[in-house]
Amino acid sequence: MRYGRWTLILLALALLPAAQAGSAALPASPKAPAVGAKAPDFTLPDVNATPVTLSKLFAPRGSAKGSWVLLVFYRGYW
Amino acid sequence: MRSFQKDLAKLTARGVQVVTISVDPSDVTKGLAAKQGYTFPMLSDTKGDVIRRYDLLHAGASDGADIARPAEFLIDEKGIVRWRNLTEDYTVRVRGDKVLEELDRLGR
């Protein structure tokens, strides 16, 4: 067992990045809308259960200029 | 998301609305918004339908629950994606200043 401890340490160091990558790795999203593609429309409830429709956000009432949307998906369930 | 809240006035000035989506139910999201002071609309996709349609489902990711992988899309007034960020690592988040940079690049 002369090299036992070093072997274990080296093994741990070698596996550490893989373990970290594994825990933070995400699935591929090949069908996620690409740049230039139409973003799929949807209607979902906000925190007050009021339905919000993506396509209705582009033309805010009382505004001549169309609006852009920064759509942010987050993990939740924390 | 704290970063988007911090830069919300700048984003609004560029004519960009921030909207978020997660699988969390409305009451959980409402609590988060109140705690963090988020003022942008936060939507609930409890069944993951929209998350699935955007191909962003991370199946069984959180205690076996299906959740969204983090992703950001800049969508123009015609509904076209102008920029997107699909992180490969959920510990690395895009920030508001990066989005403002992209808006500069896109002439918005």
N, CA and C atoms of all chains as a GROMACS GRO file, in nm:
protein
  558
    1MET      N    1   0.084  -0.121   0.000
    1MET     CA    2   0.000   0.000   0.000
    1MET      C    3   0.086   0.125   0.000
    2ARG      N    4   0.211   0.110  -0.051
    2ARG     CA    5   0.304   0.222  -0.048
    2ARG      C    6   0.253   0.340  -0.132
    3TYR      N    7   0.194   0.309  -0.247
    3TYR     CA    8   0.146   0.417  -0.334
    3TYR      C    9  -0.005   0.437  -0.322
    4GLY      N   10  -0.060   0.370  -0.225
    4GLY     CA   11  -0.206   0.372  -0.213
    4GLY      C   12  -0.265   0.512  -0.198
    5ARG      N   13  -0.206   0.590  -0.110
    5ARG     CA   14  -0.262   0.722  -0.083
    5ARG      C   15  -0.249   0.814  -0.205
    6TRP      N   16  -0.128   0.807  -0.266
    6TRP     CA   17  -0.106   0.892  -0.385
    6TRP      C   18  -0.197   0.851  -0.500
    7THR      N   19  -0.214   0.721  -0.512
    7THR     CA   20  -0.302   0.672  -0.618
    7THR      C   21  -0.443   0.727  -0.600
    8LEU      N   22  -0.488   0.724  -0.475
    8LEU     CA   23  -0.623   0.774  -0.445
    8LEU      C   24  -0.634   0.923  -0.472
    9ILE      N   25  -0.531   1.000  -0.432
    9ILE     CA   26  -0.533   1.145  -0.452
    9ILE      C   27  -0.534   1.177  -0.602
   10LEU      N   28  -0.446   1.108  -0.676
   10LEU     CA   29  -0.440   1.132  -0.821
   10LEU      C   30  -0.571   1.095  -0.888
   11LEU      N   31  -0.628   0.985  -0.844
   11LEU     CA   32  -0.755   0.940  -0.900
   11LEU      C   33  -0.865   1.044  -0.874
   12ALA      N   34  -0.865   1.096  -0.750
   12ALA     CA   35  -0.965   1.197  -0.713
   12ALA      C   36  -0.948   1.322  -0.797
   13LEU      N   37  -0.822   1.365  -0.815
   13LEU     CA   38  -0.794   1.485  -0.896
   13LEU      C   39  -0.835   1.464  -1.041
   14ALA      N   40  -0.812   1.342  -1.089
   14ALA     CA   41  -0.846   1.312  -1.229
   14ALA      C   42  -0.998   1.310  -1.248
   15LEU      N   43  -1.068   1.264  -1.148
   15LEU     CA   44  -1.213   1.250  -1.162
   15LEU      C   45  -1.290   1.378  -1.129
   16LEU      N   46  -1.224   1.468  -1.056
   16LEU     CA   47  -1.293   1.589  -1.010
   16LEU      C   48  -1.356   1.671  -1.123
   17PRO      N   49  -1.278   1.704  -1.229
   17PRO     CA   50  -1.339   1.783  -1.337
   17PRO      C   51  -1.457   1.713  -1.402
   18ALA      N   52  -1.445   1.581  -1.416
   18ALA     CA   53  -1.554   1.504  -1.478
   18ALA      C   54  -1.679   1.511  -1.393
   19ALA      N   55  -1.659   1.500  -1.260
   19ALA     CA   56  -1.773   1.506  -1.169
   19ALA      C   57  -1.838   1.643  -1.173
   20GLN      N   58  -1.754   1.747  -1.178
   20GLN     CA   59  -1.807   1.883  -1.182
   20GLN      C   60  -1.882   1.908  -1.313
   21ALA      N   61  -1.820   1.862  -1.422
   21ALA     CA   62  -1.884   1.880  -1.553
   21ALA      C   63  -2.018   1.807  -1.555
   22GLY      N   64  -2.018   1.686  -1.498
   22GLY     CA   65  -2.139   1.606  -1.496
   22GLY      C   66  -2.252   1.676  -1.421
   23SER      N   67  -2.217   1.740  -1.309
   23SER     CA   68  -2.321   1.801  -1.227
   23SER      C   69  -2.378   1.926  -1.292
   24ALA      N   70  -2.296   1.995  -1.374
   24ALA     CA   71  -2.343   2.120  -1.433
   24ALA      C   72  -2.375   2.104  -1.581
   25ALA      N   73  -2.354   1.983  -1.636
   25ALA     CA   74  -2.378   1.963  -1.778
   25ALA      C   75  -2.527   1.967  -1.808
   26LEU      N   76  -2.558   2.014  -1.925
   26LEU     CA   77  -2.698   2.029  -1.964
   26LEU      C   78  -2.722   1.951  -2.092
   27PRO      N   79  -2.847   1.908  -2.114
   27PRO     CA   80  -2.876   1.836  -2.238
   27PRO      C   81  -2.865   1.930  -2.358
   28ALA      N   82  -2.837   1.873  -2.473
   28ALA     CA   83  -2.834   1.954  -2.595
   28ALA      C   84  -2.977   1.997  -2.627
   29SER      N   85  -2.990   2.109  -2.694
   29SER     CA   86  -3.122   2.160  -2.732
   29SER      C   87  -3.125   2.187  -2.882
   30PRO      N   88  -3.117   2.077  -2.961
   30PRO     CA   89  -3.102   2.096  -3.107
   30PRO      C   90  -3.220   2.167  -3.172
   31LYS      N   91  -3.338   2.160  -3.108
   31LYS     CA   92  -3.456   2.220  -3.171
   31LYS      C   93  -3.494   2.355  -3.109
   32ALA      N   94  -3.409   2.407  -3.024
   32ALA     CA   95  -3.436   2.540  -2.968
   32ALA      C   96  -3.433   2.642  -3.082
   33PRO      N   97  -3.527   2.738  -3.082
   33PRO     CA   98  -3.532   2.835  -3.192
   33PRO      C   99  -3.398   2.906  -3.212
   34ALA      N  100  -3.347   2.902  -3.334
   34ALA     CA  101  -3.217   2.961  -3.367
   34ALA      C  102  -3.234   3.107  -3.406
   35VAL      N  103  -3.122   3.178  -3.415
   35VAL     CA  104  -3.124   3.316  -3.462
   35VAL      C  105  -3.181   3.318  -3.603
   36GLY      N  106  -3.279   3.406  -3.624
   36GLY     CA  107  -3.345   3.415  -3.755
   36GLY      C  108  -3.475   3.337  -3.762
   37ALA      N  109  -3.496   3.249  -3.662
   37ALA     CA  110  -3.618   3.168  -3.660
   37ALA      C  111  -3.728   3.242  -3.582
   38LYS      N  112  -3.851   3.201  -3.608
   38LYS     CA  113  -3.964   3.256  -3.534
   38LYS      C  114  -3.968   3.193  -3.395
   39ALA      N  115  -3.985   3.277  -3.295
   39ALA     CA  116  -3.999   3.224  -3.159
   39ALA      C  117  -4.141   3.172  -3.142
   40PRO      N  118  -4.158   3.046  -3.103
   40PRO     CA  119  -4.293   2.992  -3.086
   40PRO      C  120  -4.377   3.079  -2.991
   41ASP      N  121  -4.499   3.108  -3.033
   41ASP     CA  122  -4.588   3.190  -2.949
   41ASP      C  123  -4.641   3.104  -2.834
   42PHE      N  124  -4.679   3.169  -2.727
   42PHE     CA  125  -4.734   3.096  -2.613
   42PHE      C  126  -4.815   3.190  -2.526
   43THR      N  127  -4.898   3.132  -2.442
   43THR     CA  128  -4.969   3.206  -2.338
   43THR      C  129  -4.947   3.133  -2.206
   44LEU      N  130  -4.897   3.204  -2.107
   44LEU     CA  131  -4.873   3.144  -1.974
   44LEU      C  132  -4.916   3.243  -1.866
   45PRO      N  133  -4.954   3.191  -1.748
   45PRO     CA  134  -4.996   3.280  -1.638
   45PRO      C  135  -4.877   3.347  -1.569
   46ASP      N  136  -4.897   3.474  -1.531
   46ASP     CA  137  -4.795   3.543  -1.450
   46ASP      C  138  -4.821   3.513  -1.302
   47VAL      N  139  -4.753   3.584  -1.212
   47VAL     CA  140  -4.764   3.553  -1.068
   47VAL      C  141  -4.904   3.577  -1.012
   48ASN      N  142  -4.984   3.658  -1.083
   48ASN     CA  143  -5.123   3.682  -1.040
   48ASN      C  144  -5.223   3.599  -1.120
   49ALA      N  145  -5.170   3.497  -1.190
   49ALA     CA  146  -5.252   3.408  -1.272
   49ALA      C  147  -5.315   3.478  -1.391
   50THR      N  148  -5.264   3.597  -1.426
   50THR     CA  149  -5.312   3.667  -1.546
   50THR      C  150  -5.238   3.611  -1.667
   51PRO      N  151  -5.312   3.568  -1.771
   51PRO     CA  152  -5.244   3.511  -1.887
   51PRO      C  153  -5.163   3.617  -1.963
   52VAL      N  154  -5.042   3.581  -2.000
   52VAL     CA  155  -4.954   3.669  -2.080
   52VAL      C  156  -4.922   3.595  -2.210
   53THR      N  157  -4.945   3.664  -2.323
   53THR     CA  158  -4.919   3.606  -2.455
   53THR      C  159  -4.799   3.676  -2.519
   54LEU      N  160  -4.701   3.598  -2.561
   54LEU     CA  161  -4.578   3.654  -2.619
   54LEU      C  162  -4.610   3.751  -2.732
   55SER      N  163  -4.691   3.709  -2.829
   55SER     CA  164  -4.714   3.790  -2.949
   55SER      C  165  -4.782   3.923  -2.917
   56LYS      N  166  -4.848   3.930  -2.802
   56LYS     CA  167  -4.914   4.056  -2.763
   56LYS      C  168  -4.816   4.155  -2.699
   57LEU      N  169  -4.698   4.107  -2.664
   57LEU     CA  170  -4.600   4.195  -2.598
   57LEU      C  171  -4.527   4.284  -2.698
   58PHE      N  172  -4.530   4.244  -2.827
   58PHE     CA  173  -4.452   4.316  -2.928
   58PHE      C  174  -4.510   4.453  -2.962
   59ALA      N  175  -4.638   4.471  -2.936
   59ALA     CA  176  -4.704   4.599  -2.967
   59ALA      C  177  -4.771   4.654  -2.842
   60PRO      N  178  -4.691   4.716  -2.752
   60PRO     CA  179  -4.750   4.768  -2.629
   60PRO      C  180  -4.852   4.877  -2.658
   61ARG      N  181  -4.960   4.876  -2.585
   61ARG     CA  182  -5.066   4.976  -2.604
   61ARG      C  183  -5.009   5.116  -2.582
   62GLY      N  184  -5.048   5.208  -2.668
   62GLY     CA  185  -5.005   5.347  -2.651
   62GLY      C  186  -4.862   5.373  -2.696
   63SER      N  187  -4.801   5.274  -2.762
   63SER     CA  188  -4.664   5.293  -2.809
   63SER      C  189  -4.658   5.268  -2.959
   64ALA      N  190  -4.598   5.362  -3.033
   64ALA     CA  191  -4.589   5.348  -3.178
   64ALA      C  192  -4.480   5.248  -3.214
   65LYS      N  193  -4.376   5.244  -3.130
   65LYS     CA  194  -4.262   5.158  -3.159
   65LYS      C  195  -4.288   5.017  -3.107
   66GLY      N  196  -4.255   4.920  -3.188
   66GLY     CA  197  -4.270   4.781  -3.144
   66GLY      C  198  -4.170   4.748  -3.036
   67SER      N  199  -4.207   4.656  -2.950
   67SER     CA  200  -4.118   4.619  -2.840
   67SER      C  201  -4.048   4.486  -2.869
   68TRP      N  202  -3.927   4.476  -2.824
   68TRP     CA  203  -3.856   4.349  -2.823
   68TRP      C  204  -3.879   4.282  -2.688
   69VAL      N  205  -3.847   4.153  -2.685
   69VAL     CA  206  -3.863   4.077  -2.560
   69VAL      C  207  -3.734   4.001  -2.531
   70LEU      N  208  -3.685   4.015  -2.409
   70LEU     CA  209  -3.578   3.927  -2.362
   70LEU      C  210  -3.645   3.815  -2.284
   71LEU      N  211  -3.650   3.697  -2.345
   71LEU     CA  212  -3.717   3.583  -2.284
   71LEU      C  213  -3.614   3.501  -2.208
   72VAL      N  214  -3.634   3.488  -2.079
   72VAL     CA  215  -3.536   3.424  -1.991
   72VAL      C  216  -3.596   3.297  -1.932
   73PHE      N  217  -3.538   3.184  -1.966
   73PHE     CA  218  -3.579   3.057  -1.903
   73PHE      C  219  -3.484   3.029  -1.787
   74TYR      N  220  -3.541   2.994  -1.672
   74TYR     CA  221  -3.455   2.959  -1.558
   74TYR      C  222  -3.504   2.831  -1.493
   75ARG      N  223  -3.414   2.770  -1.416
   75ARG     CA  224  -3.436   2.635  -1.367
   75ARG      C  225  -3.553   2.625  -1.269
   76GLY      N  226  -3.558   2.716  -1.173
   76GLY     CA  227  -3.662   2.705  -1.073
   76GLY      C  228  -3.646   2.580  -0.988
   77TYR      N  229  -3.746   2.546  -0.909
   77TYR     CA  230  -3.745   2.428  -0.821
   77TYR      C  231  -3.626   2.426  -0.727
   78TRP      N  232  -3.577   2.540  -0.688
   78TRP     CA  233  -3.465   2.541  -0.593
   78TRP      C  234  -3.516   2.553  -0.452
   79MET      N  235  -3.079   3.655  -1.284
   79MET     CA  236  -3.197   3.742  -1.305
   79MET      C  237  -3.181   3.873  -1.229
   80ARG      N  238  -3.100   3.867  -1.122
   80ARG     CA  239  -3.072   3.989  -1.047
   80ARG      C  240  -3.007   4.093  -1.138
   81SER      N  241  -2.922   4.040  -1.227
   81SER     CA  242  -2.851   4.127  -1.321
   81SER      C  243  -2.948   4.194  -1.420
   82PHE      N  244  -3.051   4.119  -1.462
   82PHE     CA  245  -3.150   4.177  -1.555
   82PHE      C  246  -3.234   4.282  -1.481
   83GLN      N  247  -3.262   4.257  -1.354
   83GLN     CA  248  -3.337   4.356  -1.275
   83GLN      C  249  -3.254   4.484  -1.261
   84LYS      N  250  -3.124   4.466  -1.236
   84LYS     CA  251  -3.033   4.580  -1.219
   84LYS      C  252  -3.029   4.665  -1.347
   85ASP      N  253  -3.032   4.598  -1.462
   85ASP     CA  254  -3.023   4.668  -1.591
   85ASP      C  255  -3.160   4.690  -1.655
   86LEU      N  256  -3.266   4.673  -1.576
   86LEU     CA  257  -3.401   4.679  -1.633
   86LEU      C  258  -3.432   4.816  -1.696
   87ALA      N  259  -3.391   4.924  -1.630
   87ALA     CA  260  -3.419   5.058  -1.684
   87ALA      C  261  -3.350   5.077  -1.818
   88LYS      N  262  -3.225   5.027  -1.828
   88LYS     CA  263  -3.149   5.038  -1.954
   88LYS      C  264  -3.215   4.956  -2.063
   89LEU      N  265  -3.260   4.836  -2.026
   89LEU     CA  266  -3.327   4.749  -2.125
   89LEU      C  267  -3.458   4.812  -2.169
   90THR      N  268  -3.534   4.866  -2.074
   90THR     CA  269  -3.661   4.931  -2.106
   90THR      C  270  -3.638   5.050  -2.199
   91ALA      N  271  -3.531   5.125  -2.173
   91ALA     CA  272  -3.498   5.242  -2.258
   91ALA      C  273  -3.467   5.199  -2.402
   92ARG      N  274  -3.421   5.075  -2.419
   92ARG     CA  275  -3.393   5.023  -2.554
   92ARG      C  276  -3.517   4.958  -2.616
   93GLY      N  277  -3.628   4.966  -2.545
   93GLY     CA  278  -3.751   4.905  -2.596
   93GLY      C  279  -3.750   4.754  -2.585
   94VAL      N  280  -3.694   4.704  -2.475
   94VAL     CA  281  -3.689   4.559  -2.453
   94VAL      C  282  -3.758   4.525  -2.321
   95GLN      N  283  -3.857   4.436  -2.327
   95GLN     CA  284  -3.923   4.388  -2.206
   95GLN      C  285  -3.858   4.258  -2.162
   96VAL      N  286  -3.840   4.244  -2.033
   96VAL     CA  287  -3.787   4.119  -1.979
   96VAL      C  288  -3.904   4.034  -1.931
   97VAL      N  289  -3.905   3.908  -1.972
   97VAL     CA  290  -4.008   3.813  -1.930
   97VAL      C  291  -3.939   3.682  -1.897
   98THR      N  292  -3.974   3.622  -1.782
   98THR     CA  293  -3.908   3.497  -1.745
   98THR      C  294  -4.008   3.381  -1.745
   99ILE      N  295  -3.954   3.261  -1.760
   99ILE     CA  296  -4.036   3.138  -1.757
   99ILE      C  297  -3.964   3.032  -1.675
  100SER      N  298  -4.038   2.966  -1.586
  100SER     CA  299  -3.985   2.849  -1.517
  100SER      C  300  -4.101   2.752  -1.492
  101VAL      N  301  -4.069   2.634  -1.440
  101VAL     CA  302  -4.174   2.537  -1.409
  101VAL      C  303  -4.241   2.566  -1.273
  102ASP      N  304  -4.185   2.660  -1.198
  102ASP     CA  305  -4.240   2.690  -1.066
  102ASP      C  306  -4.383   2.744  -1.076
  103PRO      N  307  -4.470   2.699  -0.984
  103PRO     CA  308  -4.606   2.753  -0.983
  103PRO      C  309  -4.607   2.901  -0.944
  104SER      N  310  -4.717   2.969  -0.979
  104SER     CA  311  -4.726   3.114  -0.962
  104SER      C  312  -4.697   3.160  -0.819
  105ASP      N  313  -4.744   3.085  -0.718
  105ASP     CA  314  -4.723   3.132  -0.580
  105ASP      C  315  -4.576   3.128  -0.541
  106VAL      N  316  -4.503   3.026  -0.589
  106VAL     CA  317  -4.359   3.017  -0.561
  106VAL      C  318  -4.286   3.133  -0.630
  107THR      N  319  -4.325   3.157  -0.756
  107THR     CA  320  -4.262   3.264  -0.833
  107THR      C  321  -4.292   3.400  -0.771
  108LYS      N  322  -4.415   3.413  -0.722
  108LYS     CA  323  -4.456   3.539  -0.658
  108LYS      C  324  -4.369   3.566  -0.535
  109GLY      N  325  -4.344   3.460  -0.458
  109GLY     CA  326  -4.258   3.471  -0.341
  109GLY      C  327  -4.116   3.512  -0.378
  110LEU      N  328  -4.064   3.451  -0.484
  110LEU     CA  329  -3.929   3.482  -0.531
  110LEU      C  330  -3.921   3.628  -0.577
  111ALA      N  331  -4.022   3.670  -0.654
  111ALA     CA  332  -4.025   3.808  -0.705
  111ALA      C  333  -4.027   3.908  -0.590
  112ALA      N  334  -4.108   3.878  -0.487
  112ALA     CA  335  -4.119   3.968  -0.373
  112ALA      C  336  -3.988   3.974  -0.296
  113LYS      N  337  -3.927   3.856  -0.277
  113LYS     CA  338  -3.803   3.847  -0.200
  113LYS      C  339  -3.689   3.919  -0.270
  114GLN      N  340  -3.681   3.899  -0.403
  114GLN     CA  341  -3.568   3.953  -0.479
  114GLN      C  342  -3.596   4.092  -0.537
  115GLY      N  343  -3.722   4.135  -0.530
  115GLY     CA  344  -3.756   4.265  -0.586
  115GLY      C  345  -3.764   4.266  -0.738
  116TYR      N  346  -3.799   4.150  -0.796
  116TYR     CA  347  -3.813   4.143  -0.942
  116TYR      C  348  -3.945   4.208  -0.983
  117THR      N  349  -3.938   4.298  -1.082
  117THR     CA  350  -4.059   4.369  -1.124
  117THR      C  351  -4.105   4.330  -1.264
  118PHE      N  352  -4.027   4.247  -1.333
  118PHE     CA  353  -4.067   4.203  -1.467
  118PHE      C  354  -4.165   4.086  -1.456
  119PRO      N  355  -4.244   4.062  -1.562
  119PRO     CA  356  -4.338   3.949  -1.558
  119PRO      C  357  -4.264   3.816  -1.547
  120MET      N  358  -4.308   3.733  -1.455
  120MET     CA  359  -4.250   3.601  -1.436
  120MET      C  360  -4.362   3.498  -1.459
  121LEU      N  361  -4.344   3.417  -1.561
  121LEU     CA  362  -4.450   3.326  -1.603
  121LEU      C  363  -4.424   3.184  -1.555
  122SER      N  364  -4.534   3.112  -1.533
  122SER     CA  365  -4.526   2.974  -1.484
  122SER      C  366  -4.566   2.875  -1.592
  123ASP      N  367  -4.476   2.782  -1.620
  123ASP     CA  368  -4.501   2.675  -1.716
  123ASP      C  369  -4.492   2.544  -1.639
  124THR      N  370  -4.590   2.521  -1.552
  124THR     CA  371  -4.581   2.410  -1.457
  124THR      C  372  -4.576   2.273  -1.527
  125LYS      N  373  -4.638   2.262  -1.644
  125LYS     CA  374  -4.634   2.134  -1.717
  125LYS      C  375  -4.514   2.125  -1.811
  126GLY      N  376  -4.443   2.236  -1.825
  126GLY     CA  377  -4.326   2.236  -1.913
  126GLY      C  378  -4.360   2.237  -2.061
  127ASP      N  379  -4.484   2.272  -2.096
  127ASP     CA  380  -4.526   2.269  -2.237
  127ASP      C  381  -4.443   2.363  -2.324
  128VAL      N  382  -4.431   2.488  -2.278
  128VAL     CA  383  -4.358   2.588  -2.357
  128VAL      C  384  -4.208   2.557  -2.354
  129ILE      N  385  -4.161   2.515  -2.238
  129ILE     CA  386  -4.020   2.478  -2.223
  129ILE      C  387  -3.985   2.365  -2.321
  130ARG      N  388  -4.078   2.268  -2.334
  130ARG     CA  389  -4.060   2.157  -2.428
  130ARG      C  390  -4.061   2.208  -2.572
  131ARG      N  391  -4.155   2.301  -2.602
  131ARG     CA  392  -4.166   2.354  -2.738
  131ARG      C  393  -4.039   2.430  -2.779
  132TYR      N  394  -3.972   2.488  -2.681
  132TYR     CA  395  -3.845   2.558  -2.707
  132TYR      C  396  -3.726   2.461  -2.696
  133ASP      N  397  -3.755   2.332  -2.677
  133ASP     CA  398  -3.652   2.229  -2.663
  133ASP      C  399  -3.552   2.261  -2.551
  134LEU      N  400  -3.603   2.304  -2.438
  134LEU     CA  401  -3.517   2.345  -2.327
  134LEU      C  402  -3.541   2.261  -2.202
  135LEU      N  403  -3.612   2.148  -2.217
  135LEU     CA  404  -3.642   2.067  -2.100
  135LEU      C  405  -3.519   1.990  -2.054
  136HIS      N  406  -3.489   2.003  -1.927
  136HIS     CA  407  -3.383   1.924  -1.865
  136HIS      C  408  -3.454   1.820  -1.779
  137ALA      N  409  -3.479   1.704  -1.842
  137ALA     CA  410  -3.562   1.601  -1.778
  137ALA      C  411  -3.493   1.545  -1.654
  138GLY      N  412  -3.568   1.534  -1.546
  138GLY     CA  413  -3.519   1.472  -1.423
  138GLY      C  414  -3.401   1.545  -1.359
  139ALA      N  415  -3.390   1.675  -1.383
  139ALA     CA  416  -3.270   1.748  -1.341
  139ALA      C  417  -3.269   1.779  -1.192
  140SER      N  418  -3.385   1.808  -1.136
  140SER     CA  419  -3.389   1.854  -0.998
  140SER      C  420  -3.475   1.759  -0.914
  141ASP      N  421  -3.408   1.671  -0.837
  141ASP     CA  422  -3.478   1.569  -0.758
  141ASP      C  423  -3.576   1.491  -0.845
  142GLY      N  424  -3.534   1.464  -0.968
  142GLY     CA  425  -3.618   1.387  -1.059
  142GLY      C  426  -3.723   1.469  -1.130
  143ALA      N  427  -3.732   1.599  -1.098
  143ALA     CA  428  -3.832   1.684  -1.164
  143ALA      C  429  -3.778   1.738  -1.296
  144ASP      N  430  -3.870   1.758  -1.390
  144ASP     CA  431  -3.833   1.816  -1.519
  144ASP      C  432  -3.833   1.968  -1.504
  145ILE      N  433  -3.721   2.030  -1.537
  145ILE     CA  434  -3.712   2.176  -1.527
  145ILE      C  435  -3.652   2.232  -1.656
  146ALA      N  436  -3.651   2.364  -1.666
  146ALA     CA  437  -3.592   2.427  -1.785
  146ALA      C  438  -3.441   2.439  -1.767
  147ARG      N  439  -3.366   2.417  -1.876
  147ARG     CA  440  -3.225   2.455  -1.872
  147ARG      C  441  -3.221   2.606  -1.889
  148PRO      N  442  -3.125   2.674  -1.831
  148PRO     CA  443  -3.120   2.820  -1.847
  148PRO      C  444  -3.096   2.856  -1.993
  149ALA      N  445  -3.169   2.956  -2.041
  149ALA     CA  446  -3.153   3.003  -2.179
  149ALA      C  447  -3.213   3.143  -2.189
  150GLU      N  448  -3.156   3.223  -2.278
  150GLU     CA  449  -3.206   3.358  -2.301
  150GLU      C  450  -3.223   3.380  -2.450
  151PHE      N  451  -3.334   3.445  -2.487
  151PHE     CA  452  -3.362   3.476  -2.627
  151PHE      C  453  -3.397   3.624  -2.638
  152LEU      N  454  -3.335   3.694  -2.733
  152LEU     CA  455  -3.378   3.829  -2.768
  152LEU      C  456  -3.467   3.815  -2.890
  153ILE      N  457  -3.592   3.858  -2.876
  153ILE     CA  458  -3.690   3.840  -2.982
  153ILE      C  459  -3.736   3.978  -3.028
  154ASP      N  460  -3.732   4.003  -3.160
  154ASP     CA  461  -3.771   4.136  -3.210
  154ASP      C  462  -3.923   4.148  -3.220
  155GLU      N  463  -3.969   4.267  -3.263
  155GLU     CA  464  -4.113   4.295  -3.262
  155GLU      C  465  -4.190   4.212  -3.365
  156LYS      N  466  -4.115   4.142  -3.455
  156LYS     CA  467  -4.181   4.053  -3.550
  156LYS      C  468  -4.181   3.908  -3.500
  157GLY      N  469  -4.128   3.888  -3.381
  157GLY     CA  470  -4.128   3.754  -3.324
  157GLY      C  471  -4.009   3.670  -3.368
  158ILE      N  472  -3.908   3.736  -3.427
  158ILE     CA  473  -3.790   3.665  -3.476
  158ILE      C  474  -3.678   3.669  -3.371
  159VAL      N  475  -3.614   3.553  -3.351
  159VAL     CA  476  -3.502   3.546  -3.257
  159VAL      C  477  -3.383   3.620  -3.318
  160ARG      N  478  -3.330   3.718  -3.246
  160ARG     CA  479  -3.217   3.797  -3.295
  160ARG      C  480  -3.087   3.759  -3.227
  161TRP      N  481  -3.098   3.699  -3.110
  161TRP     CA  482  -2.980   3.654  -3.035
  161TRP      C  483  -3.029   3.552  -2.934
  162ARG      N  484  -2.946   3.454  -2.908
  162ARG     CA  485  -2.983   3.359  -2.804
  162ARG      C  486  -2.859   3.313  -2.731
  163ASN      N  487  -2.879   3.267  -2.610
  163ASN     CA  488  -2.770   3.214  -2.530
  163ASN      C  489  -2.816   3.084  -2.467
  164LEU      N  490  -2.752   2.974  -2.510
  164LEU     CA  491  -2.782   2.844  -2.451
  164LEU      C  492  -2.657   2.801  -2.377
  165THR      N  493  -2.656   2.826  -2.248
  165THR     CA  494  -2.536   2.792  -2.173
  165THR      C  495  -2.516   2.640  -2.168
  166GLU      N  496  -2.391   2.599  -2.172
  166GLU     CA  497  -2.359   2.457  -2.157
  166GLU      C  498  -2.340   2.422  -2.010
  167ASP      N  499  -2.338   2.524  -1.928
  167ASP     CA  500  -2.307   2.504  -1.787
  167ASP      C  501  -2.395   2.600  -1.707
  168TYR      N  502  -2.486   2.543  -1.628
  168TYR     CA  503  -2.584   2.630  -1.564
  168TYR      C  504  -2.525   2.718  -1.453
  169THR      N  505  -2.398   2.690  -1.417
  169THR     CA  506  -2.336   2.777  -1.316
  169THR      C  507  -2.286   2.907  -1.379
  170VAL      N  508  -2.283   2.912  -1.513
  170VAL     CA  509  -2.239   3.032  -1.584
  170VAL      C  510  -2.362   3.102  -1.642
  171ARG      N  511  -2.390   3.220  -1.594
  171ARG     CA  512  -2.511   3.291  -1.637
  171ARG      C  513  -2.474   3.413  -1.720
  172VAL      N  514  -2.558   3.442  -1.818
  172VAL     CA  515  -2.539   3.563  -1.896
  172VAL      C  516  -2.590   3.681  -1.813
  173ARG      N  517  -2.526   3.797  -1.832
  173ARG     CA  518  -2.562   3.913  -1.753
  173ARG      C  519  -2.627   4.020  -1.840
  174GLY      N  520  -2.689   4.115  -1.773
  174GLY     CA  521  -2.757   4.223  -1.843
  174GLY      C  522  -2.664   4.301  -1.935
  175ASP      N  523  -2.538   4.322  -1.889
  175ASP     CA  524  -2.447   4.401  -1.973
  175ASP      C  525  -2.414   4.330  -2.103
  176LYS      N  526  -2.412   4.197  -2.099
  176LYS     CA  527  -2.388   4.118  -2.221
  176LYS      C  528  -2.505   4.140  -2.319
  177VAL      N  529  -2.627   4.141  -2.266
  177VAL     CA  530  -2.745   4.162  -2.350
  177VAL      C  531  -2.742   4.302  -2.409
  178LEU      N  532  -2.701   4.401  -2.329
  178LEU     CA  533  -2.692   4.539  -2.378
  178LEU      C  534  -2.586   4.549  -2.490
  179GLU      N  535  -2.477   4.474  -2.475
  179GLU     CA  536  -2.375   4.468  -2.580
  179GLU      C  537  -2.434   4.415  -2.710
  180GLU      N  538  -2.513   4.309  -2.697
  180GLU     CA  539  -2.575   4.248  -2.815
  180GLU      C  540  -2.674   4.345  -2.880
  181LEU      N  541  -2.745   4.422  -2.796
  181LEU     CA  542  -2.838   4.522  -2.850
  181LEU      C  543  -2.762   4.630  -2.927
  182ASP      N  544  -2.644   4.668  -2.875
  182ASP     CA  545  -2.557   4.763  -2.948
  182ASP      C  546  -2.523   4.706  -3.086
  183ARG      N  547  -2.480   4.580  -3.085
  183ARG     CA  548  -2.439   4.512  -3.208
  183ARG      C  549  -2.554   4.506  -3.308
  184LEU      N  550  -2.676   4.485  -3.255
  184LEU     CA  551  -2.795   4.472  -3.342
  184LEU      C  552  -2.855   4.608  -3.377
  185GLY      N  553  -2.795   4.717  -3.325
  185GLY     CA  554  -2.842   4.851  -3.357
  185GLY      C  555  -2.976   4.884  -3.294
  186ARG      N  556  -3.002   4.822  -3.179
  186ARG     CA  557  -3.128   4.848  -3.108
  186ARG      C  558  -3.104   4.945  -2.994
   0.00000   0.00000   0.00000
